[in-house]
Amino acid sequence: MPDRHDAVDMAGGASGAAPPAVRVEGLWKRFGQQVAVAGIDLALPAGKFIGLVGPNGAGKTTTLSMVTGLLRPDQGRIEVAGHDVWQDPAAVKARIGVLPEGLRLFERLSGRELLAYTGRLRGLPGAEVDKRATQLLDVLDLAGSQHKLVIDYSTGMRKKIGLAAALLHNPEVLFLDEPFEGVDPVSAQTIRGVLERYTASGATVIFSSHVMELVESLCDWVAVMAAGQIRAQGTLAEVRGDAPSLQRAFLALVGADARDAGESLDWLGGARGGAGGAGGGTQGGPGGGAQGGAR
Ligand SMILES: Nc1ncnc2c1ncn2[C@@H]1O[C@H](COP(=O)(O)OP(=O)(O)OP(=O)(O)O)[C@@H](O)[C@H]1O
C-alpha cells in the first residue's frame, strides 16, 4: 500500500487555500519510558468531518488532549484555526468545543443549569443561552430530562449533554473523543444528525473512534494512528486506497492483519470439565462434541 502520509501539504493545508483547522508539527509526548506520541505531523482541513482512528493505546487521546490545550506537549507546535494552542490559548479555547474522554461534568447541576452555566462562562448573553439551550435540549431529546441532575443521567445522556455544552458557543472546530461510545442507536442517529448539520455550515468536526464503519460512513477525511505515529492521513478514498473497506485498509496500516489470535488460545472453545490444566490429554480437541459435559 502506498504511503499516504504525504497526501497533505503541510505548508498550505489540504488544497493550498484555507489554513487547516488543525496543524501539528513534530509533536511528542512521553510518560516516563512510554512514548505516547512520537513526533507526529498533521494537517486537518477546515470544514470537514475528520476521523482519528487507531488501535487501543495508539496515542489518540494523548494527541487530542494536547491539541485542545489540556495536556502540555514535550515538543512540537500546534495551531488550531490559525492560532498557536500554547502561545495563545484563550484565542484557541474561544474557537473550539471539546467532548473529552472520561467526561467530567458538574454532577449536581441539572442538564439545563449545566448549559446555562457553560453559556455564561463562554460570555454569551443570558437570553441567548436560554434560547440555544432550549433548542439543543430539544434536538438532542433531553428536554424531558432537563431538570434532572446530571449525576442521574445515563451514559448516553451524559454524552448528549456534554455535546450540547461543547456546541453552545457555536465553535469553529469541535473535538470529540469517542462520541458514540455507550450511545444507543437512536441517540447515535440524533448526534449524527446534529454533527452533519454543524459541518454543513462550514465548521470542522474531529473525532476519535474505533468503529470503522462509522468513520467510513461519516467522515470525508481520516488520519490513522498506531504506536504514537501517523500511518496515513488524507481523504477517505486516499486512505482506503485499493482496500475493499476502511476496516481492511486500517488493519493493513496498523499491521494487525497478520496477527492470528486463535493459535495461542487453542484451549478456548475446547472441551470443558475436569480440573486438569493445560496439557490434560483426555479432554479431546476443539469441536470434539464434549462441550455439554460436566462443569
Ligand atoms: N497519564 C498517562 N500516564 C502514563 N501513560 C499514559 C498516560 N496516558 C496515556 N498513556 C500511555 O500512552 C499510550 C497512548 O495512550 P492513549 O490513551 O493516548 O491511546 P488511545 O489511542 O487514546 O487509546 P484507546 O483507544 O485505548 O483509548 C498508551 O500506551 C498509554 O498507556
The ligand as an SDF file (V2000), in Angstrom:
LIG
                    3D

 31 33  0  0  0  0  0  0  0  0999 V2000
   -1.1950    9.7020   32.0200 N   0  0  0  0  0  0  0  0  0  0  0  0
   -0.5210    8.6910   31.4890 C   0  0  0  0  0  0  0  0  0  0  0  0
    0.4950    8.1170   32.1510 N   0  0  0  0  0  0  0  0  0  0  0  0
    1.1970    7.0970   31.6260 C   0  0  0  0  0  0  0  0  0  0  0  0
    0.9550    6.5660   30.3990 N   0  0  0  0  0  0  0  0  0  0  0  0
   -0.0420    7.0970   29.6960 C   0  0  0  0  0  0  0  0  0  0  0  0
   -0.8420    8.1770   30.1980 C   0  0  0  0  0  0  0  0  0  0  0  0
   -1.7620    8.4950   29.2440 N   0  0  0  0  0  0  0  0  0  0  0  0
   -1.5510    7.6550   28.2260 C   0  0  0  0  0  0  0  0  0  0  0  0
   -0.5320    6.8220   28.4840 N   0  0  0  0  0  0  0  0  0  0  0  0
    0.0070    5.7910   27.5880 C   0  0  0  0  0  0  0  0  0  0  0  0
    0.2160    6.3810   26.3220 O   0  0  0  0  0  0  0  0  0  0  0  0
   -0.1710    5.4930   25.2780 C   0  0  0  0  0  0  0  0  0  0  0  0
   -1.2440    6.1680   24.4150 C   0  0  0  0  0  0  0  0  0  0  0  0
   -2.4380    6.2650   25.1740 O   0  0  0  0  0  0  0  0  0  0  0  0
   -3.7610    6.9860   24.6200 P   0  0  0  0  0  0  0  0  0  0  0  0
   -4.7590    6.9940   25.7360 O   0  0  0  0  0  0  0  0  0  0  0  0
   -3.3870    8.2720   24.0110 O   0  0  0  0  0  0  0  0  0  0  0  0
   -4.2060    5.9670   23.4730 O   0  0  0  0  0  0  0  0  0  0  0  0
   -5.5860    5.8870   22.6660 P   0  0  0  0  0  0  0  0  0  0  0  0
   -5.2100    5.7480   21.2350 O   0  0  0  0  0  0  0  0  0  0  0  0
   -6.4710    7.0020   23.0330 O   0  0  0  0  0  0  0  0  0  0  0  0
   -6.1530    4.5050   23.2100 O   0  0  0  0  0  0  0  0  0  0  0  0
   -7.6840    3.9720   23.4030 P   0  0  0  0  0  0  0  0  0  0  0  0
   -8.2150    3.7770   22.0250 O   0  0  0  0  0  0  0  0  0  0  0  0
   -7.4890    2.6700   24.1130 O   0  0  0  0  0  0  0  0  0  0  0  0
   -8.4200    4.9920   24.2000 O   0  0  0  0  0  0  0  0  0  0  0  0
   -0.6330    4.2180   25.9540 C   0  0  0  0  0  0  0  0  0  0  0  0
    0.4550    3.3150   25.9660 O   0  0  0  0  0  0  0  0  0  0  0  0
   -0.9830    4.6390   27.3610 C   0  0  0  0  0  0  0  0  0  0  0  0
   -0.7650    3.6040   28.2840 O   0  0  0  0  0  0  0  0  0  0  0  0
  1  2  1  0
  2  3  1  0
  2  7  2  0
  3  4  2  0
  4  5  1  0
  5  6  2  0
  6  7  1  0
  6 10  1  0
  7  8  1  0
  8  9  2  0
  9 10  1  0
 10 11  1  0
 11 12  1  0
 11 30  1  0
 12 13  1  0
 13 14  1  0
 13 28  1  0
 14 15  1  0
 15 16  1  0
 16 17  2  0
 16 18  1  0
 16 19  1  0
 19 20  1  0
 20 21  2  0
 20 22  1  0
 20 23  1  0
 23 24  1  0
 24 25  2  0
 24 26  1  0
 24 27  1  0
 28 29  1  0
 28 30  1  0
 30 31  1  0
M  END
$$$$
